[in-house]
Amino acid sequence: MNISSTLASVVASGQIEASNIDPSVNAPAVATGAFSFMWLLIALPLLGAAILLIFGKRTDKWGPYLAIAMSCGAFIVGAVMYLTMLGLPANDRPVNLHIWDWVIVGDFQAPIGMQLDQLSIIFVLLITFVGSLIHIYSLGYMKHDPEKRKFFAYLNLFVAAMLLLVTADSYLLLYVGWEGVGLASYLLIGFWQYKPSAAVAAKKAFVVNRVGDVGLSIAIMLMFVTFGSVTFSGVLEDPAAANESTLTWIGLALLLAACGKSAQFPLQSWLLDAMEGPTPVSALIHAATMVTAGVYLIVRSAPIFDAAPDARTAVMVIGAITLIFGAIIGCAKDDIKKALAGSTMSQIGYMILAAGLGPVGYVFAIFHLVTHGFFKANMFLGAGSIMHGMNDQLDMRRFGALRKVMVITFITFSCGWLAIMGVPPFAGFYSKDKIIEAAFGVNVIVGAVALLGAGITAFYMTRLWTMTFTGKSRWTDDNKHPHESSAVMWIPMAILAFLSVVAGFMLAGAIETWLAPVTGFEETELAVSSLVMECASLALVVLGATIAYLQYRRDVPLVAPQHVSPLTVAARQDLYGDAFNEEVFMRPGQWLTRSMVFFDNRGIDALVNGIAASLGGLSGRMRRIQTGFARSYALSMLAGAVIVVATLILVRM
Amino acid sequence: MSSLPWLTTIGVIPLIGALILLALPKESTELAKKIALGVSLLPLLLVIGMALNFDANSESEFQFVQSYEWIPTFGISFSVGVDGISLILIALSVILVPLVILAGWNDADDAMGSVKGYFALLLILETFMIGVFAATDVFLFYVFFEAMLIPVYFLIGRYGGPGRQYAAVKFLLYSLVGGLLMLAALIGLYVVSAQELGTGTFDFTTLTNLNIDPGTQKLLFLGFFIAFAIKAPLVPFHTWLPDAASASTPGTAVLLVGVLDKVGTFGMIKLCLPIFPAASEFYAPAIIVLCVVGIIYGALLAIGQTDLKRLIAYTSISHFGFIGLGIFAMTTQAQSGSTFYMLNHGFSTGALFLIAGFLMTRRGSRLIADFGGVYRVAPVLAGLFLIAGLSSLSLPGMSSFISEFLVLVGTFEKYTVAAVIATFGIVFAALYILLMYQRTMTGPLKDGCEKITDVKGREALAIIPMLVLIVALGVYPKPVLDVVNPAVERIMIQTGQRDPEPTVKPLGETQATERVQEAVEAIEGGAR
């Protein structure tokens, strides 16, 4: 028996096995050719933000155009990267670019480096494409704002940070993008700083996100002590080597982070307040891109969740809770942006749920993320167009019959409406039904929740659509003449509307193959055919939509009725999320800080001062020894010095 | 190059500058300011030169060493030298002094003391700060440690605002208590060294090589540690700091909190750990509890403050908790993080104090409630305030994030629970900074704030270098980490500490060999 050759084959087969366990074992290749310019993705918008902020008022005239150019430039770079990637075989697609050494202390090694693969390129394209459209739209929307330049600077800053988030090759660098988008979000929610409500909402968003960041910090620390690495290649190569409870903790910590950024239960409260920001911001940051970063984080960490089923279950449950939670809030809001924000929470709940399903769900989480990015951005821009035409009115009870005066907005918004409800062949149909199917494959209850959510979605979206566009006009005196927005605003809306129609069937099937090498993919096997599932969900959608249409077609009182069901009351109060925070954290917190300030002044300090005072009393008695003559002080000082010197000399002997 | 007397020259220049200032006639205030600024730039240039000649990977612990006999009878010498840690702190001192002079150009104009006296005191303080970080003789260290009190006492007591007398005396008494304990421990250390070596010594390197028995170590350690804990300050020795910082001029507050307090944490990492390794290990868990309490306690108190400067002072108490935590976690990451934290904290708190000073001078009030909507009249000031605040809350991308994260991850390796609790400090940090920004800068313009003007060129010149350093070192921390890492590794060796191994070994080495072994065993089994 030839031992050495057998040995070689066993070792070789071991390696093959290892690479079969997890697709991401294929270490990314070093970026060459076109890929070596991927740093431009971040550098361009960052440079734009820097120029606009540093040179200040001097850039007022041309600054916004520069910002648009930088964002579009990043899109072009992203498109070139994508096309280059298309020409490569699947295993060669992930590439890594080391830029410079960053935090190197002992075994802790985090470089500044970028990783581009099938997953991150999807985000790059979504962010730069939707981002550029919204830059252009803002040219119209923010036309008369005196601080327009600052707005564009912050938008560029956001795009740069978001691209860093999705292209970083380590969790530590991802963290920089993660809080970078948080900063941009803070600056843009509080853009109209003179409004106290905007300033408070901005701070709230940042602080609630920081609670999530505690999770991200702990996850990274756990990764370092477990794997000795914080890079994707180091952590995700073979996470199954660690014990499962550690992986579960890492997974839960990552979930906490995702809850903060993606406004998932129980950290959802900031998103509704974030609607204080200008509407393009709500479209880009608080609907299409930033709030989906939590989904990215979980899907990126797929190998960890694959090896930690308990953490995955937690992800699924949080997604399911939030999807219902957000949908219920969406049903009761009369403020069009807040209704859409509730919807965003709910839709991201779908994505998180899908990510919690494991390899059967990851790709659909991303699929729905992309289609949602198109149709929700489209609808937010539509809402912005309505506000623009109606003197910044937000109350849907003051809308009605807008389909006649804002024809383009009506058409584009309707595309989004049909897409989010999942009406075939609009985009949401392909992505959402896949999630419902996969959910049924894993757990019937979760599947049922997802299915029910589809019905509620149809209800609140149709309510919104009906109250806004159909029925009689309920316009107030100051906006008797709503008008359509200018081309610079409606063209981006039209493009997004087009994608809300076609993105679903264009990507269906293809996205599974594209993403499988990174996230892994398994088909869901159901007892019933998927046609039955589709019919069931479509039936619920039609039911929800019909109820809403019949209810809100005609009689919409100008003031919200007060005698309503307890659920409606609760939904209007965001299901008491804020009340809970107020009672459990804010009030006790204020009491705690106040009593601690008191304790610090009257307790610790008084104790020390008390000792000082008693010493003072003692010294009063001792004053009798003091004669007031300099020579006696000198004598006592000399005595003290002699003691010190004597000690030293004694020791030397 | 190291034959040049770098450190002595750097240290003496400000002292000479101070003497020149004192010789000036009392009326020539503008000239005094200009001379002070000019003189303070020289040490900065020299330190840059020294840093360029510093060999981070040198075999010897100290570089640019100079040693002169001082009191040979007691083994006391005038010995100076720098390692990575002291180089960083000397750099911090010489960067901050000119910026403080520039920002506080008019701070002493209406004070009870003379203008030239104010700037002379700042320069004298600079000499002592350089001395305390450069001393490699423990007795010399002690002399500088105590000498620093004199200029600071007068800076607070003669040039401060309301409550300055109380604050100055409180500062002095606290420091003297600490100094007394340290003196006792110092004499004890001398005694111990004499017992072991035959002749007593204060030489730092010799002292680190002693084998002091653990019981004695524990006693002596406490003498030094309490002195440093008062200086730093750690909770519960902290109540002097908010009073001292809020009663002094912004410039004095910057040097007090930014540099002087670092002498405490510097002493912990550079003296306590290497000289008393066994005692450090013994007390570490207790000190870590103290630091974690300090992080949360300082942050909560900051949230509850109504006075701008007191608020910033309490944020520093929280930050000193982080620095202490990293030092006593005793891992490479934590200690490098703590050292880097000392530098970053100097810049971010320095910028915050100075900007708060601009606001207070303009509005004539320290109360947060007297401000509101300031961004409308002073947008650049508001922007700079926000950037400095973001650094204080350790926003990723800024240098303070790197240091804070290193402290946390380094602590997590050994004290998981402590690290997790400390991590919640980042939520409170967001609260105290953003609440302060919201209350002072946003909303409608408050009555009395209309006359607040935006930053002037001189003021911007004082703030911007700090913010640029914060961002630059956040993106590219290598120049600092390269200098700090070898010094920290040496301390790890001196204290006999090692970083814990990751629980999962990299696939490359161990698992591959395991697989081969398994294969061999399988084949051997099959052959039988």
Chai-1 contact restraints between the chains, C-beta under 6 A:
chainA,res_idxA,chainB,res_idxB,connection_type,confidence,min_distance_angstrom,max_distance_angstrom,comment,restraint_id
A,I3,B,I523,contact,1.0,0.0,6.0,A-B,restraint_1
A,T6,B,I523,contact,1.0,0.0,6.0,A-B,restraint_2
A,L7,B,A519,contact,1.0,0.0,6.0,A-B,restraint_3
A,V10,B,A519,contact,1.0,0.0,6.0,A-B,restraint_4
A,V11,B,A519,contact,1.0,0.0,6.0,A-B,restraint_5
A,G14,B,R515,contact,1.0,0.0,6.0,A-B,restraint_6
A,D101,B,K478,contact,1.0,0.0,6.0,A-B,restraint_7
A,V103,B,I402,contact,1.0,0.0,6.0,A-B,restraint_8
A,V105,B,T332,contact,1.0,0.0,6.0,A-B,restraint_9
A,V105,B,Q333,contact,1.0,0.0,6.0,A-B,restraint_10
A,V105,B,S336,contact,1.0,0.0,6.0,A-B,restraint_11
A,V105,B,L406,contact,1.0,0.0,6.0,A-B,restraint_12
A,V105,B,N485,contact,1.0,0.0,6.0,A-B,restraint_13
A,G106,B,T332,contact,1.0,0.0,6.0,A-B,restraint_14
A,G106,B,Q333,contact,1.0,0.0,6.0,A-B,restraint_15
A,G106,B,D499,contact,1.0,0.0,6.0,A-B,restraint_16
A,F108,B,Q333,contact,1.0,0.0,6.0,A-B,restraint_17
A,Y175,B,P396,contact,1.0,0.0,6.0,A-B,restraint_18
A,V176,B,P396,contact,1.0,0.0,6.0,A-B,restraint_19
A,V176,B,G397,contact,1.0,0.0,6.0,A-B,restraint_20
A,E179,B,L395,contact,1.0,0.0,6.0,A-B,restraint_21
A,E179,B,P396,contact,1.0,0.0,6.0,A-B,restraint_22
A,Q193,B,Y375,contact,1.0,0.0,6.0,A-B,restraint_23
A,Q193,B,T442,contact,1.0,0.0,6.0,A-B,restraint_24
A,P196,B,G443,contact,1.0,0.0,6.0,A-B,restraint_25
A,A199,B,Q438,contact,1.0,0.0,6.0,A-B,restraint_26
A,A199,B,T442,contact,1.0,0.0,6.0,A-B,restraint_27
A,A199,B,G443,contact,1.0,0.0,6.0,A-B,restraint_28
A,K203,B,L434,contact,1.0,0.0,6.0,A-B,restraint_29
A,K203,B,Q438,contact,1.0,0.0,6.0,A-B,restraint_30
A,F206,B,A430,contact,1.0,0.0,6.0,A-B,restraint_31
A,F206,B,L434,contact,1.0,0.0,6.0,A-B,restraint_32
A,V207,B,A430,contact,1.0,0.0,6.0,A-B,restraint_33
A,V207,B,L431,contact,1.0,0.0,6.0,A-B,restraint_34
A,R210,B,I426,contact,1.0,0.0,6.0,A-B,restraint_35
A,R210,B,V427,contact,1.0,0.0,6.0,A-B,restraint_36
A,R210,B,A430,contact,1.0,0.0,6.0,A-B,restraint_37
A,V211,B,V427,contact,1.0,0.0,6.0,A-B,restraint_38
A,V214,B,T423,contact,1.0,0.0,6.0,A-B,restraint_39
A,V214,B,F424,contact,1.0,0.0,6.0,A-B,restraint_40
A,S217,B,T423,contact,1.0,0.0,6.0,A-B,restraint_41
A,M221,B,V409,contact,1.0,0.0,6.0,A-B,restraint_42
A,M221,B,F412,contact,1.0,0.0,6.0,A-B,restraint_43
A,F224,B,V409,contact,1.0,0.0,6.0,A-B,restraint_44
A,V225,B,E413,contact,1.0,0.0,6.0,A-B,restraint_45
A,T226,B,T503,contact,1.0,0.0,6.0,A-B,restraint_46
A,T226,B,V504,contact,1.0,0.0,6.0,A-B,restraint_47
A,F227,B,P502,contact,1.0,0.0,6.0,A-B,restraint_48
A,F227,B,V504,contact,1.0,0.0,6.0,A-B,restraint_49
A,G228,B,P502,contact,1.0,0.0,6.0,A-B,restraint_50
A,D238,B,L507,contact,1.0,0.0,6.0,A-B,restraint_51
A,A241,B,V504,contact,1.0,0.0,6.0,A-B,restraint_52
A,A242,B,V504,contact,1.0,0.0,6.0,A-B,restraint_53
A,T593,B,L300,contact,1.0,0.0,6.0,A-B,restraint_54
A,T593,B,I303,contact,1.0,0.0,6.0,A-B,restraint_55
A,T593,B,G304,contact,1.0,0.0,6.0,A-B,restraint_56
A,R594,B,G304,contact,1.0,0.0,6.0,A-B,restraint_57
A,M596,B,L300,contact,1.0,0.0,6.0,A-B,restraint_58
A,M596,B,L301,contact,1.0,0.0,6.0,A-B,restraint_59
A,V597,B,L301,contact,1.0,0.0,6.0,A-B,restraint_60
A,V597,B,G304,contact,1.0,0.0,6.0,A-B,restraint_61
A,D600,B,L301,contact,1.0,0.0,6.0,A-B,restraint_62
A,I604,B,P236,contact,1.0,0.0,6.0,A-B,restraint_63
A,I604,B,T239,contact,1.0,0.0,6.0,A-B,restraint_64
A,D605,B,T239,contact,1.0,0.0,6.0,A-B,restraint_65
A,T647,B,I187,contact,1.0,0.0,6.0,A-B,restraint_66
A,L648,B,F74,contact,1.0,0.0,6.0,A-B,restraint_67
A,V651,B,V191,contact,1.0,0.0,6.0,A-B,restraint_68
A,V651,B,A194,contact,1.0,0.0,6.0,A-B,restraint_69
A,V651,B,G200,contact,1.0,0.0,6.0,A-B,restraint_70
A,R652,B,G200,contact,1.0,0.0,6.0,A-B,restraint_71
